[in-house]
Amino acid sequence: MKIKVLETAHALGMGGTEKVLQILVKYLAKSRFEVYVCGTGEGGPRADMIREYGVEVFVKPDVLELCRRLKPDILHVHRAGWTEPGVIEKAKEAGVPIVVETNVFGRVDTSPAEQAIDCHLFVSYFCASRYHGWVGHPLTSDKYKVLYNPIDLDEFDAYPFSGDRGRSRVGRISRAENLKWDPICIDMVPFVLQYVPDLSYHVIGATDDVRVRIRSLGIENCFKFMDMTADDKKLMEFYDSIDVYVHGTQVGETFGCTIAEAMASRIPVVTHNCFEGRDNAQIELVDHGVTGFVVDTTEDYARAVITLLQDPDLCRSMGEAGREKVARNYEAKKITRALEEIFETFYERKVRATHRRGPSN
């Protein structure tokens, strides 16, 4: 008998959380798992992508009725971690025996729903550490695990990357939100232009405020703006068009899917530390001096970019190190196998064991 899994997120749009859900659904073994997907608050372009895997997708359903009808063994909810009323409570009311949470931000749910969660999965050790700091007790049981976000290396390996370096091209991708942009990514450009006058900066996700800052510095001729896309081929083309991935966000990262994608594309990454309580998992992905550079100041950021653009061999070697790290730690099939083991462990403990014991007297 297959284990029934209902994968849920608030939306099925363009964000990293939704992409993670999509990749996991793609690789979950359909011979052992019967998988369903639900966008509890809204749909989005990933709904149709997931349907192409032969998986049934529900958008804004009555979660209680859906769980009663599907009778899933496991609810796997992808969420920020803080209280989001409705989904877990309704699943438990419908009799779903197992709840697994992927906790994206390392936050704590202080509502009764938290007690219904059998396993918290954190997308980085940074997130687990933050959660530990909030709850104040050791995370030593099977209830707490780190499971990195998956990167679909099959997609990257199938694309014919040129491997060419030394083209003076940098780039970055983010959602078009101001908090996803740190000024360091723009303010470093005038410094770089002194040494790399033919710099070309490719951007997906620029906001109006970012464009205003670029114009105020008189550097708009360096920039090539592109539209957001969920098309994997277009994303590969973007990564293939750059030499260095220039990352920076005011709020930091709890994982950093685009960083890992750049590494999968054999692109070195320059990023920066985020302090004062902000997310900082980007430094968990980027090993300073190995897969890229982690810096603190605008001038150091510029020097790191200049160093990589002027040394194609270093650019290639750091890119290869990044690709190897992704294969070791974030490869989608490995991550999904680990998730399957977690599902099967809790299913054995809470469903099969109950069936063997039979009804209580």
N, C-alpha and C positions, 0 to 999 in steps of 0.2 A: 504494500500500500504506500502511495506517495505521501510525502509530508506537504500539507497545504500551507503556503506562505502568502500573506498579503503584505506587499510592500507599499508604504504610504509616505507621501510628503505633502506639504501644503499646496504646492504647485508643481507643474511639470514643464517649467519654462527653461530659461537659458543658463541658470546659475550652476555653480559647481556641485551643489547638493543634488540637484536633479540629474546632472550628468553622471554622478556616482551611482545613483539609483539605476539609471539606464544601463550602465556597464555591468553592474551586479546582476541585473535581470537577464542580460544577454548571456552571461556565462553560468548562471545557476544551472545545475544538471537537471534537465527536464525529465530524465529517466527516474530521478529520485524525488523531485520537487514539483508540485503543481503550483504555479506562480500566478498571482494576480497583482495588479498595480492600481493604486487609487491616488488621485490628486484631490485631497480633501477640501481644499479651498478654491482651487481653480485648475484649469488645464494648462495647455501650452504646446509648443512644437514637439516636445519630446514624447507626448502622448502617442502621436502617429508613428514615431520612430520605434517605440516599444511595441506597438501593435504589429509592426513588421516582423517581430520575433515570434509571432503567433500567441502573444500574451494578451489576455483580456484586460482592458483599461477602463476604469470608472472615474468620472469627473464630477465632483461635488455631489456625491450620493448621500443618502441618509446612512451614516456609518453603522449605526445600530442595526438597521435592516439588512445592510450589505453583509455584515458579519453573521447575522442569523441565517442568511441565505447561503453564503459560501462555507460557513463553518471552518474557518482557517484554524490550523493548529498553532500558527505563529503569526503575530502581528510584528512586522519590522517597521518601525517608524523612524524616519529621518527628520530631525528637528534641531532647533538651536540648543535645547537642553532645559530652558526655563519653562514655566508653566504655559501650556497651550491647551486650554480646556476642551474636552469633547472626545477626542479620538480614543485615547487609552481607556477612559472611563466607559465609553460605549462598547469598546471591544470586550472589556471584562464583563460588562452587563450581558453581553451576548454569549458569554461562556468561552471566549478565546483563552486557552490555557497558558500560553506563553507570550510574553511581550519582550521584544528586543529593541533597544533604542540606540541609534547612531547619534551621538551627542556631538554636534558640529562645533559648538563654541565652548564646551567645557563648563557649562552653566548648570545650576541646580534647580530642580523643580521642587518647590516647597509645598505643593498641593498633595492631597492623598494619592493622586495618580502615580507619584514616584514610588510608592510602596508596591505598586502592581508591576513594576519593571523587573524582569528577571535578570537582564544583562544590559549594562551600559557599555557601548563601544565608543571609544574616543578616537578621533581621526589623527591624533598626534600625541606624543608624550607631553608636549606643551599643554594640550587640553586636559590630559589626565592629571597633570600637576596642578593646573588651575582648579579643577574640580576637587582635588584632594585638599587644596587650601581652603576651599569653601566649606566642605563637610567636616574636615578636621579629624577624620579617622583613617586608618590605613586601608588602602584599596587592595586587599590581599585575597579575596575570594573570587570564584568564577563569575561573580556579578560585575566585575570591572576588567575590561581588556582594552588594549590599544589595537586598532585595526586600521592601518593606513588607507587612504582613498586609493582606488584602483586606477591604473593607467593602462589603456588598451594598446599594448605594444604591437599586437598583430596589425592594427591599423597603421601604426607608424612604420613598421617593417615592410608593409606592402607598398608604401609610397616611395617613389624613386628620388630620394633626396640627392641633391647634387654634391653635397659635401664641400662645396667651394667656400673658401674663407678669404678675408682680406678685401671685401667689397665696401667697407665703410658703412655698413647698414646695421642699425639697431632697431628694436621694436618692442612693443608691449601690447597686451590684451587685458582689458578689464571691463566690467559692467560700467555703463555710462553714469557713474555716481561720483560726486566730488570726493567723498571719503575714500574711494578706491584709488585716488591719486594723491601722492605726496609731492609737494613742490620740488623736492630733490630731483625728480625725474626730468623736470623741465629746466630748472635753474642750472643744472650741470652742463647744458648744451653750449652756452657761450664759451665755457672753458674748453670743451672738447673741440669746438670749431677752430681754436687757435692752432691745433695740431692736426686736426682731420677736417680740412676745409670743405671736403666733398661729402660730409656726413649726410646720411639719409635716414630719417626717423619714421618708421612705419607704425601706425597706431590704429587699434580697434578699440572703440569705447571712449573716445574723447568727449568730455562734457563741454558745454558752452563756456563755463568758467576757465577750463583748461585752454580752450582756443583763445580766449581773451588774454590769458597770461602769456601764451606763445607770441601773440601779436605785440604785446607790450614790450617784450624783449627783442623784437625785430628779427625773430628766427623762423618765421612761418615758412620761408622757402625750403627749409630742411624737411618739412613734414609732409607725409603722405597719409591722409585719413581714409579709413576703410570702414565699411558697415559691419555691424555685428552679424555673426552667422553661426548656425548650428551645423553647417555642412562640413563634415570632417575633411573632405578633400580641400576645401578652401582654407581651412585651418592649417593643413599641412603645407599648402602653398605659401601661406603667411610665414610659417616657421622657416621654410626653405629660402625665403627671401631675405633673411637677416643673418647677421654674424653673431650678434650679442643680444641676449634678452635683458632688457632694463626694467627691473621690477621696483615698485615702490608704492606704498599705500599708507595713508594716514592712520588707518586702524590696524594695520598689520594683517597677518594671515593665521588662521588656525590649522591650515595645511598649505594650500597654495597650488591648486590644480594646474594653473598655467605655467608655474615654475617647473613642475614635474613634467609637463608636456614639452616645454622647451628643452629640458634635459633629455627626454626621450628622443628629441629631434637632433641630439648631439650639439646643442647650442649652450655655451656657457652663460651663466646668469650673474648679474650684478644686482645686489639688493642691499637693504640697510636695516639696522637694528631699530626696533620699536620698544620704547621703555614706558614707564609711568602707567603700568597696568594694561597696556595695549597688547593685542595679539602679537606673538613673535615666533610662530612656528616656521617662518620662512628661513630662519637660521638653522632649523633642524634639517631642512632639505638641502640648503646650499652649504657645502663644506668650504670654508674660506681657504683660498689658495689651491683647491683641488678641483671643485666643479664650478668655481666662480669666485666672486669676492663679496664679502659682507663689510659694509662701511658705515661710518657715522656722520660724516660731513659731506657737503656738496662738493668740495674740492677733492676729497678722497674718492667720491663716486666718479667724478670726471676722470681722475687719474686711472682708476680701474678700467673704465671704458676705453680710454686712450691706449692703455697697455695691451688690451686684448685686440683692438682694431689694428694696432701696429705690429702685432706678433701673431701671424696666422697659425704658426706651429703650436703656440701656447693655446690659442683659441681652439684648435682641433683637439689637443690633448685633454683640455678641461671638458670639452664637449663629449669626448669618449668616456671620461670618468663619470660624467653625469648620466650618460646612457647606461653604464654598468650599474650605477646606484639604483636607477629606476628598475632595472631587471632584477636586482636583488631584493628590493624592498617594496615596490609598488606595482609590480606586474599584475594585471587584472586576473589572470587565471589563478595565480598563487593566492591573491587576496580573497577571491571567491571560494577557493577550496577551504581556506581558513574559516570563512563565514559559514560554509556548509557544515564544517565540524562543530561549530558553535550551535547551529540549529539542531544538529543530530544529537548532541550531548543533552540539550535541554528537552528535546522530544523524548529521548530515552528515559530521562529522569521524571518527567512530568506527565507523559502520555502513555508510553508503553508500560512503564512500571505500574501505573494505575490500572491499566487493563489486565496485567498479570495478577495483581492483587484481587481484582474483582470489586464489586460494590461493597461498601462498608456495611457492617451489620448495625 
